[in-house]
Amino acid sequence: MIELQWEWLGGLPRLRKAAVIGAGSWGTAVAVLLARGGLDVQLGTRTQERAEEMAESRNNERYLPDVPLPDSLVVKRAAEIELAGIDLVCLAVPSAALPQAVGAIGDRVGQRTSVLLLSKGMVAPMAALPTEYVAERITRARAIASLGGPAHAKEAVSGTAALVLGSSDPDLREQLGSVFDEAGLVCERSSDVLGVEVAGAAKNAAALAAAAAEAQGMNAAGIATAQIWRECVDYAH
C-alpha cells in the first residue's frame, strides 16, 4: 500500500523487472549485473536462433565467454519481449542503431517504465546525445539514465570496473545504483547526464586521435588527445 501511494505521488516504482535490448558484450554484461542485483531480466537477441543458442548453453560464448547467465535471466528474441509491466528497459545498442531500436519499442514503453542507455557517441544526423534523442521520442518513459565509464564489459561483470550512472531523476539514480551495488559493480551516481555522455564520447574519440597521431611522436599524440577533449568541452558548454 505504501509503495502504491508513493507511485501515486509521482515516485518511481520499485525496480523488479527489466528488459535488455541487445545481446552484445555490454548488453549481456548489464543483463547479468541486473539479475545479480535482484531483478528478473529478459535479454533480447536479434534472432530466434541466437536466443535458443544462449538459452541452451546459458552463456554468450560469442561476445562474453565464461560468464554464466543467472537463473533469473531469460533469453528471447527482442521482438517477442512484452514491455507491459517492465520497470526498466535497457537499450544496449550502438548510437548508430539507436533510431531503429527506439522506433521498435517507442510506442510500447509505458508511464511506469524507465530507460537505461548504454550507447556512446552522438546520434546522427543532428549529433544528438542519446538521452536527448530518446527523451524526445519515448515521451511516456518515467525517467531516463545513461551508464558510462572507461571499462570493458568483462571487467564490469567481474567486479573490477567502476562506472557512472547519470540521470536527472534522483529516484532512478538511487534505485538503479543500489541494484548495481548489490551486483558488485562500483557505481558512482551523477545528475550531470550531459557530462556522463560527452565524456564517454570523448574517451573513444581521444583514443582514436592519439593512435592516429602516435606515428608522429608522443607529443603529437598528446596534442591530438587534448584537442578532442577541448572540442567536447566546448560542445558541452
matplotlib code that plots the C-alpha trace (Angstrom):
import matplotlib.pyplot as plt

x = [0.0, 2.8, 4.5, 1.3, 0.9, 4.5, 3.7, 0.5, 2.6, 5.0, 7.6, 9.5, 8.1, 10.5, 12.6, 11.6, 11.6, 14.0, 14.4, 17.7, 17.5, 20.8, 22.8, 26.3, 29.0, 27.7, 24.0, 24.9, 27.1, 24.4, 21.7, 23.9, 24.5, 20.8, 20.0, 22.7, 21.2, 17.9, 15.8, 14.0, 15.7, 14.8, 17.7, 16.7, 18.6, 18.2, 17.3, 15.4, 18.4, 20.7, 18.2, 17.8, 21.6, 22.2, 19.2, 20.5, 24.2, 23.4, 26.2, 27.1, 30.1, 30.3, 30.6, 31.1, 32.5, 32.9, 30.2, 27.3, 23.8, 21.9, 18.7, 16.6, 17.8, 15.6, 16.9, 14.4, 14.2, 13.9, 10.7, 9.0, 9.7, 6.4, 7.2, 4.0, 4.8, 8.5, 10.1, 13.4, 14.2, 17.9, 19.0, 22.3, 22.9, 25.5, 24.4, 24.1, 21.5, 19.6, 17.0, 16.0, 15.8, 13.8, 11.4, 10.8, 9.8, 8.8, 5.1, 5.3, 7.0, 4.6, 4.5, 5.9, 8.9, 12.4, 15.0, 18.7, 21.1, 24.5, 25.1, 28.2, 28.7, 26.2, 23.1, 23.2, 22.3, 21.9, 24.6, 22.1, 23.1, 21.5, 19.4, 18.1, 17.2, 15.3, 13.6, 12.1, 10.8, 9.8, 7.9, 5.9, 9.1, 9.1, 12.8, 16.0, 19.5, 22.9, 25.6, 29.2, 32.8, 36.2, 35.6, 35.0, 32.1, 34.1, 35.7, 32.2, 30.7, 33.8, 33.6, 36.8, 35.3, 33.8, 31.1, 29.0, 25.2, 23.8, 20.2, 18.3, 15.8, 17.1, 14.8, 16.2, 19.8, 19.3, 17.3, 19.3, 22.6, 21.7, 21.0, 24.4, 26.0, 24.3, 25.7, 29.3, 29.8, 31.4, 28.7, 29.0, 25.9, 25.6, 22.9, 25.2, 23.9, 25.4, 28.8, 28.5, 27.6, 30.0, 32.9, 32.0, 32.1, 35.3, 37.1, 36.7, 37.4, 40.6, 41.9, 41.4, 43.1, 46.0, 46.5, 46.4, 48.9, 51.3, 53.4, 54.5, 55.6, 54.1, 53.9, 51.7, 49.5, 49.1, 48.1, 45.6, 44.0, 43.9, 42.2, 39.5, 38.8, 38.7, 36.2, 34.0, 34.1, 33.1, 30.2, 29.0, 29.0]
y = [0.0, 2.4, 1.6, 2.4, 5.7, 6.5, 5.9, 8.0, 10.8, 10.5, 8.3, 5.7, 2.2, -0.3, -2.0, -5.6, -6.5, -5.4, -6.0, -5.5, -4.9, -6.0, -9.1, -8.0, -7.9, -4.8, -5.9, -9.3, -7.9, -5.4, -8.1, -10.3, -7.4, -6.6, -10.2, -10.4, -7.3, -9.0, -8.2, -10.6, -9.9, -10.6, -10.3, -9.7, -11.0, -10.2, -13.7, -16.6, -18.9, -16.8, -16.7, -20.5, -21.0, -18.8, -20.2, -23.7, -23.0, -20.4, -18.1, -15.8, -17.5, -15.2, -11.9, -12.6, -16.1, -17.8, -15.7, -17.9, -16.4, -16.3, -18.3, -15.2, -14.2, -15.3, -15.0, -14.4, -12.6, -8.9, -8.6, -11.1, -9.2, -7.9, -4.5, -4.1, -4.4, -3.9, -1.4, -0.8, -1.1, -1.0, -0.2, -1.8, -0.9, 1.4, 5.0, 4.4, 1.7, 3.8, 5.2, 1.7, 0.4, 3.4, 3.0, -0.6, 0.0, 3.7, 3.2, 0.1, 1.8, 2.7, 5.5, 3.4, 2.3, 3.9, 3.7, 3.0, 3.8, 2.2, 3.9, 6.0, 8.8, 11.1, 10.1, 11.1, 13.2, 16.0, 14.9, 14.5, 12.9, 9.5, 10.6, 13.7, 11.6, 9.1, 11.6, 13.3, 10.0, 7.9, 10.7, 8.4, 7.0, 7.5, 8.5, 8.1, 7.3, 6.7, 4.3, 5.3, 5.0, 3.7, 0.0, -3.2, -5.5, -8.3, -6.0, -4.7, -8.2, -9.4, -6.6, -4.9, -1.8, 1.5, 3.1, 6.3, 6.2, 9.6, 10.6, 13.8, 11.6, 11.1, 8.1, 6.2, 7.1, 5.7, 2.6, 1.5, 2.5, 0.2, -2.7, -2.3, -2.0, -5.3, -6.9, -6.0, -3.1, 0.1, 2.5, 6.3, 8.4, 11.7, 14.2, 15.5, 13.4, 15.7, 15.2, 11.4, 11.1, 13.7, 12.1, 8.7, 10.0, 12.0, 8.9, 6.9, 9.8, 10.7, 7.2, 7.1, 10.5, 9.5, 6.3, 8.1, 10.8, 8.4, 7.8, 11.5, 11.0, 11.0, 14.8, 14.8, 12.1, 14.2, 17.3, 15.3, 14.0, 17.4, 18.8, 16.2, 17.0, 20.7, 20.2, 18.0, 20.6, 23.3, 21.2, 20.6, 24.3]
z = [0.0, 0.9, -2.5, -4.4, -2.5, -3.5, -7.1, -7.0, -5.6, -8.6, -7.1, -9.1, -8.8, -7.2, -9.8, -10.2, -13.9, -16.6, -20.3, -22.1, -25.8, -27.4, -26.6, -27.4, -24.8, -22.9, -23.1, -21.8, -19.0, -17.8, -18.0, -15.8, -13.4, -13.1, -12.4, -9.8, -8.3, -7.7, -10.9, -13.2, -16.5, -20.2, -22.6, -26.2, -29.1, -32.8, -34.0, -32.6, -33.4, -31.2, -28.4, -28.4, -28.5, -25.5, -23.6, -24.0, -23.2, -20.5, -21.7, -24.5, -25.9, -28.9, -27.0, -23.3, -22.9, -19.5, -17.8, -16.8, -17.2, -13.8, -13.4, -13.2, -16.7, -19.6, -23.2, -26.1, -29.4, -28.7, -30.8, -28.5, -25.3, -23.8, -22.3, -20.4, -16.7, -17.2, -14.8, -16.7, -20.4, -21.2, -24.8, -25.3, -28.9, -30.7, -31.2, -34.9, -34.2, -31.6, -34.1, -35.2, -31.6, -30.4, -33.3, -32.5, -28.8, -28.6, -28.5, -26.2, -23.3, -20.5, -18.0, -15.2, -17.2, -17.0, -19.8, -19.3, -22.2, -22.9, -26.2, -26.6, -29.1, -30.9, -32.8, -36.5, -38.4, -35.8, -33.3, -30.6, -27.3, -26.7, -23.7, -25.6, -28.6, -26.6, -24.4, -27.5, -28.9, -25.9, -24.2, -21.8, -20.1, -16.4, -16.3, -18.4, -17.4, -19.0, -17.9, -18.8, -17.8, -19.1, -18.7, -20.8, -20.4, -18.9, -16.3, -15.3, -14.9, -12.9, -10.4, -11.4, -13.0, -11.9, -13.9, -13.6, -13.6, -14.9, -14.5, -13.7, -11.7, -8.1, -7.5, -10.5, -9.6, -6.1, -7.0, -10.1, -8.4, -5.5, -7.9, -9.4, -5.9, -4.9, -8.1, -7.2, -9.6, -8.3, -9.4, -9.0, -9.3, -11.0, -12.0, -14.8, -17.6, -20.2, -18.6, -18.5, -22.2, -23.5, -21.5, -22.9, -26.5, -25.8, -24.4, -27.6, -29.9, -27.9, -28.0, -31.8, -32.3, -30.1, -32.0, -35.4, -34.3, -32.4, -35.5, -35.3, -31.7, -28.2, -28.1, -31.2, -29.7, -26.6, -28.6, -30.6, -27.4, -25.8, -28.9, -28.7, -25.1, -25.8, -28.6, -26.4, -23.5, -26.0, -27.2, -23.7, -23.0]

ax = plt.figure().add_subplot(projection="3d")
ax.plot(x, y, z, "-o")
ax.set_aspect("equal")
plt.show()
